[in-house]
């Protein structure tokens, strides 16, 4: 993908019936921008990044943000920030597909 370029992130979503789909939109040494795409019932299990901050922004669908010991309801437009070291994850509890825009800094390159 060439940058700068106007794009609609949701059109880049990749779904997989076996596991959460991942798409990379942009990556540099400073930042990663990607999509996590979930079929109903799929999840990205609770995990953490010791040296990376992560931002989730829901583009489509609904479900739960998993944050430490909390389950926080989310829908389109919702955002969650998981600072470095804070366990986090996502679960699609809805009946429709879930698309989440993800920002990580620094990049995991």
Secondary structure by P-SEA (a helix, b strand, c coil): ccccccccccccbbbbcccbbbbbccccccbbbbbbbbcccccccbbbbccbbbbbbbcbbbbbbbcccbbbbbcccbbbbbcccccccccccccbbbbbbbbbccccc
